[in-house]
Amino acid sequence: MLTVRMRQGNTTVARLPEAVDYDTASHVGDECKSLIKQGCRTLVLDASQVQYLDSSGISMLIMVTRALEERDGNLRIADLSDHYQQVWHVLGLDTMFPIAPTVNAALESPATEPSLDERLDTSSM
């Protein structure tokens, strides 16, 4: 499901599967939680292969974000298709889950980011 591409220190880059939906989201979430338990604090999810993403996938991303934040970590999403970036924007998810254009850009983003709760509070104003 989740393909780990790089592990360095407490940073992991993993590629999401083509479909992140009802059938796969819980497995992907479990794999992300396993990485977090192994010490991952910065998780970059490479979305370059994602062809389908539904509400189950978004719920999983929220769960992973919260699990990382409990350990002072953060989730970064990279290389999401133009279509899903539009969906992200329309749904207001771009304030919750900023998208980096590439994995390298996600790796270079600032180490400290507002928590999901802080981003939610700001976006509701």
Disulfide bonds with the S-S distance in Angstrom:
none
